[in-house]
Amino acid sequence: MKPRQKRMALIGAGVALLVGAVALVLNTFNDNMVFFYSPTQVAAKEAPQGRTFRIGGMVQEGSLQRGEDGTSVKFVVTDTAHTLTVAYKGALPDLFKEGKGVVAQGKLDESGLFTASEVLAKHDENYMPPEAAHALEQAKKAQSTVVQ
C-alpha cells in the first residue's frame, strides 16, 4: 500500500468511527428525552402511548382521592379545556394542593389513565412550572377563539 492510500484508509476509518459515535449518542439522547403535553394535546391523541412523557396543568378542585393504603392517590389535571385523570403511588410533594399547578411524569395506558412515576408541585405562591403555564395559556386562547 502506498502512503497516500494508508492515509486515506485511516481518514476513512476515523470518519466511520466518528459517525458511529454520533449515531450512538443521538440514539441514547432520543430514548431519554421526555416531552411535555397538556391535557388538550393528550385528548387530541398527540401524546405517545406506552412511552414516558410529562403532563401539566392545574389540579382540579375536588378531584383528589386518596387510597386506603395511604400512599396511592388519584387526581384530575386540567388546562381548563380538557381533563386527564392521574394515578400516583408515593408521597406527594408538601405543596401539592387542589387548584394549584402540577407537572406529573409517567405513562398513559389504553384506557386513558395516566400513571405517574413522579409528581412535581409548584414551590411558592407566584410560581407555576413554565410548561404548565404555557399549556394553560394555549387552552384559554383556544377556548376564546371557539366562543367568538
RAUR-V814851 format. One line per field, one symbol per residue. ss: DSSP state (a for helix, b for strand, c for the rest). phi: phi as a letter, one per 30 degrees, with the letter a starting at -180 (. if undefined). burial: b if it has 24 or more other ideal C-beta (glycine too) atoms within 12 Angstrom, else e. A space follows every 10 residues. Layout:
# RAUR-V814851
ss = ???
phi = ???
burial = ???
This chain:
# RAUR-V814851
ss = ccaaaaaaaa aaaaaaaaaa aaaaaaaaaa aacccbbbaa aaaccccccc ccbbbbbbbc ccccbbcccc cbbbbbbbcc ccbbbbbbbc cccccccccc bbbbbbbbcc cccbbbbbbb bcccccccca aaaaaaaaaa aaaaaaac
phi = .deddddddd dddddddddd dddddddddd dcdcccbced ddddiddddi bdacbblcdd eicdbcdddi ccbbaccbci cbbbdbcbbk ddeecdbdic dabbclbccd djdccdcabc cdcadccbee dddddddddd dddddddd
burial = eeeeeeeeee eeeeeeeeee eeeeeeeeee eeebebbbbb bbbeeebeee ebbbbbbbbb eebbeeeeee eebbbbbbbb bbbbbbbbee ebeeebeeeb bbbbbbbbee eeebbbebbb bbeeeeebbe bbbebbebbe eeeeeeee
